[in-house]
Amino acid sequence: MAVVDVFSALANPVRRRLLEALRDGPHAAGDLAGQFALSRPAVSEHLSVLRNAGLVREEPRGRHRYYHLNAKPLAEVGEWLHPFEHYWRARMEALADLIDEENP
């Protein structure tokens, strides 16, 4: 499978939920699959995309595969989003000012 960029990997809500599940620590693939109304092969495919984007690493333990979050590539997303934080903060402040003017 080709290398997937972080943004493409994060575009899917199932993959975002998988990353959220891994924030608390590693989980077996079967445990992760049990959290979704998807087949195990479908969840496995999502995990493969995350692995190819460098967002998770796979650890074989006997017959099971455990997945660990690798949050380092998310820094790229944070760097890209940072300039937009200023924009949204300014917009929210303008909205708050407008509300204050309307409700003295």
N, CA and C atoms as a LAMMPS dump frame, in Angstrom:
ITEM: TIMESTEP
0
ITEM: NUMBER OF ATOMS
312
ITEM: BOX BOUNDS ff ff ff
-5.0000000000000000e+02 5.0000000000000000e+02
-5.0000000000000000e+02 5.0000000000000000e+02
-5.0000000000000000e+02 5.0000000000000000e+02
ITEM: ATOMS id mol type element x y z
1 1 1 N 0.843 -1.182 0
2 1 2 C 0 0 0
3 1 3 C 0.886 1.243 0
4 2 1 N 0.491 2.239 -0.753
5 2 2 C 1.251 3.48 -0.849
6 2 3 C 1.186 4.245 0.47
7 3 1 N 2.183 5.086 0.664
8 3 2 C 2.2 5.937 1.85
9 3 3 C 1.044 6.927 1.734
10 4 1 N 0.321 7.089 2.838
11 4 2 C -0.833 7.979 2.884
12 4 3 C -0.448 9.203 3.694
13 5 1 N -0.84 10.393 3.226
14 5 2 C -0.522 11.563 4.038
15 5 3 C -1.482 11.654 5.222
16 6 1 N -1.053 12.36 6.237
17 6 2 C -1.796 12.457 7.485
18 6 3 C -3.178 13.055 7.249
19 7 1 N -3.263 14.071 6.4
20 7 2 C -4.54 14.728 6.151
21 7 3 C -5.541 13.769 5.514
22 8 1 N -5.086 12.958 4.579
23 8 2 C -5.975 11.975 3.948
24 8 3 C -6.442 10.936 4.966
25 9 1 N -5.531 10.518 5.826
26 9 2 C -5.887 9.527 6.839
27 9 3 C -6.929 10.081 7.802
28 10 1 N -6.805 11.356 8.154
29 10 2 C -7.727 11.97 9.105
30 10 3 C -9.063 12.351 8.482
31 11 1 N -9.167 12.274 7.17
32 11 2 C -10.401 12.666 6.497
33 11 3 C -11.563 11.741 6.816
34 12 1 N -11.277 10.526 7.238
35 12 2 C -12.329 9.547 7.495
36 12 3 C -12.708 9.537 8.979
37 13 1 N -14.003 9.633 9.303
38 13 2 C -14.416 9.666 10.717
39 13 3 C -14.106 8.377 11.473
40 14 1 N -14.116 7.24 10.807
41 14 2 C -13.77 5.983 11.484
42 14 3 C -12.318 6.019 11.93
43 15 1 N -11.44 6.507 11.074
44 15 2 C -10.027 6.578 11.437
45 15 3 C -9.793 7.578 12.571
46 16 1 N -10.526 8.672 12.559
47 16 2 C -10.399 9.627 13.675
48 16 3 C -10.852 8.984 14.978
49 17 1 N -11.922 8.21 14.94
50 17 2 C -12.393 7.526 16.151
51 17 3 C -11.395 6.47 16.608
52 18 1 N -10.748 5.795 15.686
53 18 2 C -9.712 4.829 16.06
54 18 3 C -8.571 5.523 16.791
55 19 1 N -8.15 6.677 16.285
56 19 2 C -7.084 7.429 16.95
57 19 3 C -7.523 7.869 18.345
58 20 1 N -8.772 8.299 18.469
59 20 2 C -9.287 8.696 19.784
60 20 3 C -9.253 7.515 20.756
61 21 1 N -9.601 6.341 20.271
62 21 2 C -9.588 5.146 21.123
63 21 3 C -8.173 4.808 21.586
64 22 1 N -7.182 5.13 20.764
65 22 2 C -5.794 4.796 21.089
66 22 3 C -5.115 5.853 21.972
67 23 1 N -5.796 6.964 22.225
68 23 2 C -5.2 7.987 23.092
69 23 3 C -4.906 7.448 24.483
70 24 1 N -5.74 6.547 24.963
71 24 2 C -5.585 6.015 26.327
72 24 3 C -4.575 4.88 26.418
73 25 1 N -4.041 4.459 25.3
74 25 2 C -3.051 3.391 25.301
75 25 3 C -3.328 2.387 24.205
76 26 1 N -2.439 1.406 24.059
77 26 2 C -2.58 0.423 22.979
78 26 3 C -3.809 -0.46 23.159
79 27 1 N -4.339 -0.903 22.027
80 27 2 C -5.488 -1.811 22.018
81 27 3 C -5.259 -2.892 20.971
82 28 1 N -5.801 -4.053 21.242
83 28 2 C -5.766 -5.138 20.261
84 28 3 C -6.705 -4.788 19.115
85 29 1 N -6.362 -5.248 17.939
86 29 2 C -7.176 -4.965 16.753
87 29 3 C -8.613 -5.432 16.952
88 30 1 N -8.798 -6.594 17.55
89 30 2 C -10.145 -7.113 17.788
90 30 3 C -10.946 -6.232 18.724
91 31 1 N -10.29 -5.687 19.751
92 31 2 C -10.976 -4.779 20.675
93 31 3 C -11.4 -3.502 19.953
94 32 1 N -10.533 -3.008 19.107
95 32 2 C -10.874 -1.811 18.341
96 32 3 C -12.033 -2.089 17.395
97 33 1 N -12 -3.233 16.739
98 33 2 C -13.065 -3.585 15.795
99 33 3 C -14.41 -3.702 16.503
100 34 1 N -14.401 -4.145 17.76
101 34 2 C -15.634 -4.292 18.52
102 34 3 C -16.322 -2.974 18.824
103 35 1 N -15.639 -1.867 18.627
104 35 2 C -16.212 -0.554 18.9
105 35 3 C -16.978 0.029 17.708
106 36 1 N -17.001 -0.716 16.605
107 36 2 C -17.615 -0.216 15.384
108 36 3 C -18.623 -1.21 14.835
109 37 1 N -19.589 -0.684 14.11
110 37 2 C -20.556 -1.533 13.417
111 37 3 C -20.017 -1.837 12.022
112 38 1 N -18.76 -2.246 11.984
113 38 2 C -18.082 -2.598 10.739
114 38 3 C -17.496 -3.987 10.885
115 39 1 N -17.2 -4.611 9.78
116 39 2 C -16.539 -5.913 9.832
117 39 3 C -15.094 -5.73 10.29
118 40 1 N -14.519 -6.804 10.824
119 40 2 C -13.111 -6.745 11.228
120 40 3 C -12.202 -6.402 10.05
121 41 1 N -12.433 -6.979 8.869
122 41 2 C -11.578 -6.601 7.738
123 41 3 C -11.677 -5.106 7.397
124 42 1 N -12.855 -4.513 7.547
125 42 2 C -13.001 -3.081 7.258
126 42 3 C -12.204 -2.254 8.261
127 43 1 N -12.282 -2.621 9.553
128 43 2 C -11.51 -1.905 10.57
129 43 3 C -10.023 -2.119 10.331
130 44 1 N -9.645 -3.327 9.952
131 44 2 C -8.25 -3.63 9.656
132 44 3 C -7.733 -2.759 8.512
133 45 1 N -8.571 -2.521 7.528
134 45 2 C -8.178 -1.664 6.401
135 45 3 C -7.954 -0.225 6.883
136 46 1 N -8.817 0.261 7.768
137 46 2 C -8.64 1.608 8.318
138 46 3 C -7.346 1.693 9.134
139 47 1 N -7.074 0.655 9.913
140 47 2 C -5.832 0.627 10.689
141 47 3 C -4.614 0.618 9.774
142 48 1 N -4.728 -0.054 8.659
143 48 2 C -3.638 -0.09 7.687
144 48 3 C -3.366 1.298 7.118
145 49 1 N -4.418 2.042 6.836
146 49 2 C -4.256 3.418 6.334
147 49 3 C -3.553 4.265 7.392
148 50 1 N -3.991 4.127 8.651
149 50 2 C -3.357 4.884 9.74
150 50 3 C -1.889 4.504 9.902
151 51 1 N -1.601 3.214 9.748
152 51 2 C -0.215 2.749 9.858
153 51 3 C 0.63 3.328 8.725
154 52 1 N 0.092 3.339 7.515
155 52 2 C 0.833 3.877 6.366
156 52 3 C 1.034 5.386 6.454
157 53 1 N 0.178 6.063 7.209
158 53 2 C 0.344 7.501 7.427
159 53 3 C 1.266 7.777 8.605
160 54 1 N 1.709 6.722 9.282
161 54 2 C 2.601 6.876 10.419
162 54 3 C 1.906 7.271 11.707
163 55 1 N 0.573 7.187 11.733
164 55 2 C -0.188 7.598 12.909
165 55 3 C -0.322 6.505 13.963
166 56 1 N -0.144 5.271 13.562
167 56 2 C -0.159 4.158 14.511
168 56 3 C 0.981 3.208 14.168
169 57 1 N 1.373 2.445 15.164
170 57 2 C 2.32 1.359 14.887
171 57 3 C 1.702 0.078 15.403
172 58 1 N 2.038 -0.976 14.734
173 58 2 C 1.481 -2.293 15.021
174 58 3 C 2.504 -3.113 15.79
175 59 1 N 2.049 -3.784 16.838
176 59 2 C 2.916 -4.648 17.633
177 59 3 C 2.308 -6.045 17.697
178 60 1 N 2.938 -7.018 17.058
179 60 2 C 2.418 -8.379 17.154
180 60 3 C 2.721 -8.979 18.534
181 61 1 N 1.716 -9.564 19.146
182 61 2 C 1.866 -10.285 20.416
183 61 3 C 1.151 -11.61 20.26
184 62 1 N 1.91 -12.62 19.952
185 62 2 C 1.29 -13.927 19.71
186 62 3 C 0.369 -13.841 18.51
187 63 1 N -0.875 -14.254 18.707
188 63 2 C -1.854 -14.235 17.616
189 63 3 C -2.547 -12.887 17.471
190 64 1 N -2.266 -11.958 18.348
191 64 2 C -2.94 -10.664 18.342
192 64 3 C -2.021 -9.567 17.821
193 65 1 N -2.638 -8.526 17.325
194 65 2 C -1.923 -7.334 16.882
195 65 3 C -2.414 -6.176 17.738
196 66 1 N -1.471 -5.518 18.388
197 66 2 C -1.802 -4.355 19.2
198 66 3 C -1.378 -3.099 18.453
199 67 1 N -2.217 -2.089 18.558
200 67 2 C -1.94 -0.829 17.887
201 67 3 C -1.663 0.254 18.915
202 68 1 N -0.632 1.058 18.621
203 68 2 C -0.196 2.151 19.48
204 68 3 C -0.318 3.449 18.694
205 69 1 N -0.77 4.493 19.358
206 69 2 C -0.849 5.815 18.744
207 69 3 C 0.544 6.406 18.591
208 70 1 N 0.809 6.995 17.445
209 70 2 C 2.017 7.774 17.215
210 70 3 C 1.538 9.182 16.861
211 71 1 N 1.515 10.059 17.85
212 71 2 C 0.934 11.385 17.665
213 71 3 C 1.873 12.373 16.972
214 72 1 N 3.129 12.008 16.805
215 72 2 C 4.097 12.94 16.217
216 72 3 C 3.64 13.501 14.86
217 73 1 N 3.119 12.675 13.939
218 73 2 C 2.678 13.247 12.652
219 73 3 C 1.525 14.243 12.787
220 74 1 N 0.814 14.21 13.915
221 74 2 C -0.272 15.163 14.102
222 74 3 C 0.251 16.591 14.28
223 75 1 N 1.53 16.719 14.606
224 75 2 C 2.129 18.048 14.718
225 75 3 C 2.021 18.799 13.388
226 76 1 N 2.136 18.078 12.288
227 76 2 C 1.994 18.68 10.957
228 76 3 C 0.605 19.304 10.812
229 77 1 N -0.395 18.62 11.32
230 77 2 C -1.762 19.141 11.262
231 77 3 C -1.879 20.383 12.137
232 78 1 N -1.311 20.312 13.332
233 78 2 C -1.339 21.451 14.24
234 78 3 C -0.672 22.674 13.64
235 79 1 N 0.462 22.465 12.984
236 79 2 C 1.169 23.58 12.341
237 79 3 C 0.331 24.187 11.227
238 80 1 N -0.363 23.343 10.478
239 80 2 C -1.193 23.835 9.393
240 80 3 C -2.4 24.599 9.944
241 81 1 N -2.969 24.12 11.042
242 81 2 C -4.155 24.752 11.613
243 81 3 C -3.857 26.035 12.389
244 82 1 N -2.639 26.168 12.869
245 82 2 C -2.299 27.296 13.743
246 82 3 C -2.709 28.666 13.182
247 83 1 N -2.432 28.984 11.93
248 83 2 C -2.844 30.297 11.417
249 83 3 C -4.363 30.504 11.45
250 84 1 N -5.125 29.435 11.363
251 84 2 C -6.575 29.553 11.377
252 84 3 C -7.107 29.837 12.784
253 85 1 N -6.351 29.46 13.801
254 85 2 C -6.768 29.738 15.172
255 85 3 C -6.93 31.234 15.376
256 86 1 N -5.992 32.02 14.866
257 86 2 C -6.076 33.479 14.984
258 86 3 C -7.348 33.983 14.306
259 87 1 N -7.623 33.466 13.132
260 87 2 C -8.826 33.868 12.389
261 87 3 C -10.079 33.586 13.205
262 88 1 N -10.215 32.362 13.713
263 88 2 C -11.424 32.002 14.45
264 88 3 C -11.505 32.728 15.785
265 89 1 N -10.396 32.95 16.441
266 89 2 C -10.407 33.695 17.695
267 89 3 C -10.922 35.11 17.448
268 90 1 N -10.44 35.753 16.384
269 90 2 C -10.894 37.101 16.047
270 90 3 C -12.383 37.104 15.72
271 91 1 N -12.846 36.095 14.991
272 91 2 C -14.273 36.012 14.637
273 91 3 C -15.136 35.824 15.883
274 92 1 N -14.68 34.987 16.815
275 92 2 C -15.438 34.744 18.045
276 92 3 C -15.466 35.997 18.918
277 93 1 N -14.369 36.738 18.956
278 93 2 C -14.331 37.985 19.724
279 93 3 C -15.286 39.015 19.115
280 94 1 N -15.335 39.085 17.797
281 94 2 C -16.256 40.01 17.129
282 94 3 C -17.702 39.623 17.425
283 95 1 N -17.995 38.333 17.44
284 95 2 C -19.337 37.864 17.767
285 95 3 C -19.694 38.216 19.205
286 96 1 N -18.76 37.999 20.123
287 96 2 C -19.009 38.34 21.53
288 96 3 C -19.263 39.827 21.684
289 97 1 N -18.498 40.662 20.968
290 97 2 C -18.711 42.11 21.023
291 97 3 C -20.099 42.479 20.494
292 98 1 N -20.508 41.852 19.431
293 98 2 C -21.828 42.111 18.852
294 98 3 C -22.924 41.721 19.828
295 99 1 N -22.791 40.579 20.465
296 99 2 C -23.784 40.134 21.442
297 99 3 C -23.839 41.09 22.622
298 100 1 N -22.687 41.552 23.071
299 100 2 C -22.646 42.511 24.179
300 100 3 C -23.335 43.823 23.797
301 101 1 N -23.167 44.26 22.553
302 101 2 C -23.826 45.481 22.089
303 101 3 C -25.332 45.324 22.041
304 102 1 N -25.802 44.153 21.636
305 102 2 C -27.23 43.887 21.519
306 102 3 C -27.904 43.676 22.877
307 103 1 N -27.15 43.238 23.875
308 103 2 C -27.677 42.948 25.214
309 103 3 C -26.882 43.735 26.27
310 104 1 N -27.149 45.042 26.338
311 104 2 C -26.367 45.859 27.291
312 104 3 C -26.642 45.519 28.748
